[in-house]
Amino acid sequence: MPAAAIDWAAIRGRYPATQGRAYLDTACRGLPPPEALAAIEAYCAGVAAPGAGSVTEDTVVAFEAMARARRAAATLVGAGEHEIALVESTQHGLNAVAGALGIGPGDNVVCTAIEFIGTVLPWRRLGAEVRLVPSARPEDFAAVLDGRTRAVVVSSVQEVTGERVDLAGLGRVCQDAGVLLVADGAQHVGPVPFDVRETPVDVLAVGAHKWLCSPFGLGFLYVRRGLLDELDPVLRGYMTLAEPAGGWTAYLGDPARGPLDELGWLETAQKLELGGTGPYLAAAALAAALEALLELGSAAIESRVQALVEALIDGLDEAGVALVSPRERERRSGVVVFEGDEALLGRLERAGVAASLRRSGGVGGIRASPYLYNDEEDLGRLLVALAGA
């Protein structure tokens, strides 16, 4: 749907938390759409009033919430459903991949010097050397790759600057060197389109509580089909077994079944999930939140977000506030960072503006993150507060 055809004021009206203040903190936590909240209520109602018979079938039906969320995530990023796993968070997804790759001492991964600590931690935990480069430019990464490098790990949008990484250029560097490109997409997917068919990443981990506007508890992990065969999950659970002939309900009632049955493992990305009965409540909310984004369309959302970002940058320039984020359109995201400190953040809070302070490696500042439910009035409230600083 073209952005011009969307009534953005009506969209804003669907989010009560935007009323009476400027909520510009989606990079920290997004506001769930009413469909996600309704999905939570419906799930809870079902739990409170189970059917009169066995609830085994209720549990099997709940599997569909997981499948629906995987389908929606796959559609959002242009993946096959078999390439999507549901994970608790971005961190969980990265941990699952790092462990399944068998990375350890003697291996190295390469990250930027301002990378989020959670993006780096899974690799450090396994004993790999973590090499830091001063920026996310492809040539900086290329300069330090060697025969022991297993992966380049990078937030495709940097949390403390809002810079969008040149994944196309970085992907070419990785392919030439024979190393994996692992992307933390938590600050990318949603405000900026991400199509894995066009962007050469091997792994993409995305927590859903930010720009995907789902409550805490579940996100998704994309793993390129060709890589899946190389992954040996550290954890295995019975829900990562192939479904028995006749389905789970029939199998559970079969007197001939036993604990040593050989059912075979799933060979899709789902094998990286924890494998027990799932977070069905979170899955129902995630599916509804993703479907709400898909209804608007990635291109329309990006157009709206970039119009707000450009207006905010213009306003900051007029106010004489130094910009930390890049100005170039191809390097911009939905995150706008400008110079500021704790005192300024407090002033914004008192003015009814929700934003965050993020700094690392000597860079950063106040982080504002306009999204589809924001408008020019929100930007004005922020700029008026800055003018009084």
For each residue, the residues with C-beta under 8 A, 3 or more apart:
1: 5 6 295 296 297 300
2: 5 6 299 300 303
3: 6 299 300 301 303 304 307
4:
5: 1 2 300
6: 1 2 3 11 296 300 304
7: 10 11
8: 11 12 304 372 375
9: 12 13 375
10: 7 13 14
11: 6 7 8 14 15 296 372 373
12: 8 9 15 18 373 374 375
13: 9 10
14: 10 11 33 34 373
15: 11 12 18 23 31 33 373
16: 19
17: 23 31
18: 12 15 21 23 31 373 374 378
19: 16
20: 352
21: 18 352 353 354 381
22: 352 353 354 374 377 378 379 381 382
23: 15 17 18 26 31 354 373 374 378
24: 353 354 355 368 369 370 374 378 382
25: 28 29 354 355 356 367 368 369
26: 23 29 30 31 191 210 211 213 334 369 370 371
27: 159 187 210 211 334 335 356 367 369
28: 25 210 356 369
29: 25 26 209 210
30: 26 190 209 210 211 212 213 214 371
31: 15 17 18 23 26 213 371 373
32: 36 37 213 214 215 285 289
33: 14 15 36 37 213 288 289 292
34: 14 37 38
35: 38 39 288 289 291 292
36: 32 33 39 40 213 214 215 285 286 288 289 292
37: 32 33 34 40 41 285
38: 34 35 41 42 288
39: 35 36 42 43 284 285 287 288
40: 36 37 43 44 215 281 284 285
41: 37 38 44 45
42: 38 39 45 46 284
43: 39 40 46 47 65 280 281 284
44: 40 41 47 48 281
45: 41 42 48 49
46: 42 43 49 50 58
47: 43 44 50
48: 44 45
49: 45 46
50: 46 47 55 58
51: 55 57 58
52:
53: 57
54: 57
55: 50 51 58 59
56: 59 60 249 252
57: 51 53 54 60 61 249
58: 46 50 51 55 61 62
59: 55 56 62 63 277
60: 56 57 63 247 248 249
61: 57 58 64
62: 58 59 65 66 278 280
63: 59 60 66 67 278 280
64: 61 67 68
65: 43 62 68 69 278 280 283 284 287
66: 62 63 69 70 86 278 280 283
67: 63 64 70 71
68: 64 65 71 72 283 284 287
69: 65 66 72 73 86 218 220 283 284 286 287 290
70: 66 67 73 74 81 84 85 86 220 270
71: 67 68 74 75 81 287
72: 68 69 75 76 286 287 290 291 294
73: 69 70 76 77 79 84 86 206 220 222 286 290
74: 70 71 77 78 79 80 81 83 84
75: 71 72 78 290 294
76: 72 73 189 194 290 293 294 298
77: 73 74 189 194 195 196 204 222
78: 74 75 194 195 196 197 198
79: 73 74 83 84 196 197 222
80: 74 83 84 225
81: 70 71 74 84 268
82: 225 228 268 269 270
83: 74 79 80 196 222 223 224 225 228 268 269
84: 70 73 74 79 80 81 220 221 222 269 270
85: 70 93 96 220 221 223 268 269 270 271 272 273
86: 66 69 70 73 218 219 220 221 270 273 278 279 283 286
87: 90 92 93 96 205 218 219 220 221 272 273
88: 91 92 217 218 219 274 279
89: 92 93 207 209 219
90: 87 93 94 118 119 184 185 186 205 206 207 219
91: 88 94 95 118 121 122 207
92: 87 88 89 95 96 219
93: 85 87 89 90 96 97 203 205 206 219 220 221 272
94: 90 91 97 98 118 119 122 153 182 184 203 205
95: 91 92 98 99 122 125
96: 85 87 92 93 99 100 221 233 234 235 272
97: 93 94 100 101 122 182 203 205 221 223 231 272
98: 94 95 101 103 122 123 125 126
99: 95 96 102 103 122 126 233 234 235
100: 96 97 231 232 233 234 272
101: 97 98 150 151 180 230 231
102: 99 232
103: 98 99 107 109 123 126 128 150 151
104: 107 126 127 128
105: 127 128
106: 148
107: 103 104 128 129 148 149 150
108: 128 129 130 131 146 148 149 150
109: 103 123 128 129 130 131 149 150 151 152 153 182
110: 130 131 132 133 141 144 145 149 151 152 153
111: 115 119 120 130 131 132 133 152 153 154
112: 115 132 133 134 135 136 154 155 158
113: 132 133 134 135 361
114: 158 160 161 360 361 363 364
115: 111 112 119 120 132 153 154 155 158
116: 119 120 155 159 184 360
117: 120 121
118: 90 91 94 121
119: 90 94 111 115 116 153 154 155 184
120: 111 115 116 117 123 124 130 153
121: 91 117 118 124 125
122: 91 94 95 97 98 99 125 126
123: 98 103 109 120 126 128 130 151 153
124: 120 121 127 128 130
125: 95 98 121 122
126: 98 99 103 104 122 123
127: 104 105 124
128: 103 104 105 107 108 109 123 124 150
129: 107 108 109 148
130: 108 109 110 111 120 123 124
131: 108 109 110 111 144 149
132: 110 111 112 113 115
133: 110 111 112 113 136 140 141 143 144
134: 112 113 140
135: 112 113 140
136: 112 133 140 141 154 158 163 165 166 170
137: 140 141 166
138: 141 142 166 169 170 172 173
139: 142 143 173
140: 133 134 135 136 137 143 144
141: 110 133 136 137 138 144 145 152 170 173 174
142: 138 139 145 173 176 177
143: 133 139 140
144: 110 131 133 140 141 149
145: 110 141 142 149 152 173 177 179
146: 108 149
147:
148: 106 107 108 129
149: 107 108 109 110 131 144 145 146 152 177 179
150: 101 103 107 108 109 128 179 180
151: 101 103 109 110 123 179 180 181 182 202
152: 109 110 111 141 145 149 170 173 174 179 180 181 182
153: 94 109 110 111 115 119 120 123 182 184
154: 111 112 115 119 136 165 170 181 182 183 184
155: 112 115 116 119 158 159 165 183 184 185 186 187 188
156: 164 165 167 183 184 185 187 188 194 201 204
157: 162 163 164 165 185 187 188 192 333 334 335
158: 112 114 115 136 155 161 162 163 165 187
159: 27 116 155 186 187 335 358 360 367
160: 114 324 337 358 359 360 361 363 364 367
161: 114 158 324 325 326 335 337 363 364
162: 157 158 187 324 325 326 332 333 334 335 336 337 367
163: 136 157 158 325 326 331 333
164: 156 157 188 192 326 330 331 332 333
165: 136 154 155 156 157 158 170
166: 136 137 138 169 170
167: 156 170 171 181 183 199 200 201
168: 171 172 199 200
169: 138 166 172 173
170: 136 138 141 152 154 165 166 167 173 174 181
171: 167 168 174 175 181 199 200 201
172: 138 168 169 175 176 200
173: 138 139 141 142 145 152 169 170 176 177
174: 141 152 170 171 177 178 179 180 181 200 202
175: 171 172 178 200
176: 142 172 173
177: 142 145 149 173 174
178: 174 175
179: 145 149 150 151 152 174
180: 101 150 151 152 174 202 203 227
181: 151 152 154 167 170 171 174 200 201 202 203
182: 94 97 109 151 152 153 154 201 202 203 205
183: 154 155 156 167 188 201 203 204 205
184: 90 94 116 119 153 154 155 156 187 205
185: 90 155 156 157 188 189 194 204 205 206
186: 90 155 159 189 205 206 207 210 211 219
187: 27 155 156 157 158 159 162 184 210 211 333 334 335
188: 155 156 157 164 183 185 191 192 194 206 211 333
189: 76 77 185 186 192 194 204 206 211 212
190: 30 210 211 212 213 293 301 334 371
191: 26 188 211 301 302 305 333 334 369 371
192: 157 164 188 189 302 305 333 334
193: 298 299 302
194: 76 77 78 156 185 188 189 199 204
195: 77 78 198 199
196: 77 78 79 83 199 201 204 222 224
197: 78 79
198: 78 195
199: 167 168 171 194 195 196
200: 167 168 171 172 174 175 181
201: 156 167 171 181 182 183 196 204 222 224
202: 151 174 180 181 182 223 224 227
203: 93 94 97 180 181 182 183 221 222 223 224 227
204: 77 156 183 185 189 194 196 201 221 222
205: 87 90 93 94 97 182 183 184 185 186 219 220 221 222
206: 73 90 93 185 186 188 189 212 219 220 221 222
207: 89 90 91 186 210 212 219
208: 212 213 214 218 219 220 286 289 290
209: 29 30 89 212 214 215 216 217 219
210: 26 27 28 29 30 186 187 190 207
211: 26 27 30 186 187 188 189 190 191 334 371
212: 30 189 190 206 207 208 209 219 286 289 290 293
213: 26 30 31 32 33 36 190 208 289 292 293
214: 30 32 36 208 209 217 218 219 282 285 286 289 290
215: 32 36 40 209 282 285
216: 209 282
217: 88 209 214 279 281 282 285
218: 69 86 87 88 208 214 279 282 283 285 286
219: 86 87 88 89 90 92 93 186 205 206 207 208 209 212 214 286
220: 69 70 73 84 85 86 87 93 205 206 208 286
221: 84 85 86 87 93 96 97 203 204 205 206 269 272
222: 73 77 79 83 84 196 201 203 204 205 206 269
223: 83 85 97 202 203 227 228 231 269 272
224: 83 196 201 202 203 227 228
225: 80 82 83 228
226: 229
227: 180 202 203 223 224 230 231
228: 82 83 223 224 225 231 267 268 269 271
229: 226 267
230: 101 227
231: 97 100 101 223 227 228 271 272
232: 100 102
233: 96 99 100 236 240 271 272
234: 96 99 100
235: 96 99 274 275
236: 233 240 265 271 275
237: 240 273 274 275 276
238: 241 275 276
239: 273 275 276 277 278
240: 233 236 237 265 266 270 271 273 275
241: 238 263 264 265 266
242: 263 264 265 266
243: 247 248
244: 247 248 250 251 263
245:
246: 250 251
247: 60 243 244 250 251
248: 60 243 244 251 252
249: 56 57 60 252 253
250: 244 246 247 253 254
251: 244 246 247 248 254 257
252: 56 248 249 257
253: 249 250
254: 250 251 257
255:
256:
257: 251 252 254 261
258: 261
259:
260:
261: 257 258
262:
263: 241 242 244
264: 241 242
265: 236 240 241 242 271
266: 240 241 242 270 271
267: 228 229 271
268: 81 82 83 85 228 271
269: 82 83 84 85 221 222 223 228 272
270: 70 82 84 85 86 240 266 273
271: 85 228 231 233 236 240 265 266 267 268
272: 85 87 93 96 97 100 221 223 231 233 269
273: 85 86 87 237 239 240 270 278
274: 88 235 237 278
275: 235 236 237 238 239 240
276: 237 238 239
277: 59 239 280
278: 62 63 65 66 86 239 273 274 283
279: 86 88 217 218 282 283
280: 43 62 63 65 66 277 283 284
281: 40 43 44 217 284 285
282: 214 215 216 217 218 279 285 286
283: 65 66 68 69 86 218 278 279 280 286 287
284: 39 40 42 43 65 68 69 280 281 287 288
285: 32 36 37 39 40 214 215 217 218 281 282 288 289
286: 36 69 72 73 86 208 212 214 218 219 220 282 283 289 290
287: 39 65 68 69 71 72 283 284 290 291
288: 33 35 36 38 39 284 285 291 292
289: 32 33 35 36 208 212 213 214 285 286 292 293
290: 69 72 73 75 76 208 212 214 286 287 293 294
291: 35 72 287 288 294 295
292: 33 35 36 213 288 289 295 296
293: 76 190 212 213 289 290 296 298 301
294: 72 75 76 290 291 297
295: 1 291 292
296: 1 6 11 292 293 300 301 372
297: 1 294 300 301
298: 76 193 293 301 302
299: 2 3 193 302 303
300: 1 2 3 5 6 296 297 303 304
301: 3 190 191 293 296 297 298 304 305 372
302: 191 192 193 298 299 305 306
303: 2 3 299 300 306 307
304: 3 6 8 300 301 307 308 372
305: 191 192 301 302 308 309 334 370 371 372
306: 302 303 309 310 329 332
307: 3 303 304 310 311
308: 304 305 311 312 370 374 375 376 379
309: 305 306 312 313 332 333 334 336 370
310: 306 307 313 314
311: 307 308 314 315 376 379
312: 308 309 315 316 336 368 370 379 382 383
313: 309 310 316 317 323 325 327 336
314: 310 311 317 318
315: 311 312 318 319 379 380 382 383
316: 312 313 319 321 323 336 338 383 386
317: 313 314 320 321 323
318: 314 315 383
319: 315 316 383 386 387
320: 317
321: 316 317 338 339 340 386
322: 338 339
323: 313 316 317 327 336 337 338 339
324: 160 161 162 337 338 339 363 364 365
325: 161 162 163 313 332 333 335 336 337 338
326: 161 162 163 164 331 332
327: 313 323 331 332
328: 331 332
329: 306 332
330: 164
331: 163 164 326 327 328
332: 162 164 306 309 325 326 327 328 329
333: 157 162 163 164 187 188 191 192 309 325
334: 26 27 157 162 187 190 191 192 211 305 309 369 370 371
335: 27 157 159 161 162 187 325 367 368 369
336: 162 309 312 313 316 323 325 367 368 369 370
337: 160 161 162 323 324 325 358 364 365 366 367 368
338: 316 321 322 323 324 325 365 366 368
339: 321 322 323 324 365 366
340: 321 344 345 357 365 366
341: 344 345 357 365
342: 345 346 357
343: 346 347
344: 340 341 347 348 366 386 389
345: 340 341 342 348 349 355 356 357 366
346: 342 343 349 350
347: 343 344 350 351 385 388 389
348: 344 345 351 353 354 355 366 382 385 386
349: 345 346 352 353 354
350: 346 347
351: 347 348 381 382 384 385 388
352: 20 21 22 349 381
353: 21 22 24 348 349 378 381 382 385
354: 21 22 23 24 25 348 349
355: 24 25 345 348 366 367 368 369 382
356: 25 27 28 345 366 367
357: 340 341 342 345 364 365 366 367
358: 159 160 337 364 365 367
359: 160 362 363 364 365
360: 114 116 159 160 363 364
361: 113 114 160
362: 359
363: 114 160 161 324 359 360
364: 114 160 161 324 337 357 358 359 360 367
365: 324 337 338 339 340 341 357 358 359
366: 337 338 339 340 344 345 348 355 356 357
367: 25 27 159 160 162 335 336 337 355 356 357 358 364
368: 24 25 312 335 336 337 338 355 382
369: 24 25 26 27 28 191 334 335 336 355
370: 24 26 305 308 309 312 334 336 374 378 379
371: 26 30 31 190 191 211 305 334 374
372: 8 11 296 301 304 305
373: 11 12 14 15 18 23 31
374: 12 18 22 23 24 308 370 371 378 379
375: 8 9 12 308 378 379
376: 308 311 379 380
377: 22 380 381
378: 18 22 23 24 353 370 374 375 381 382
379: 22 308 311 312 315 370 374 375 376 382 383
380: 315 376 377 383 384
381: 21 22 351 352 353 377 378 384 385
382: 22 24 312 315 348 351 353 355 368 378 379 385 386
383: 312 315 316 318 319 379 380 386 387
384: 351 380 381 387 388
385: 347 348 351 353 381 382 388 389
386: 316 319 321 344 348 382 383 389
387: 319 383 384
388: 347 351 384 385
389: 344 347 385 386
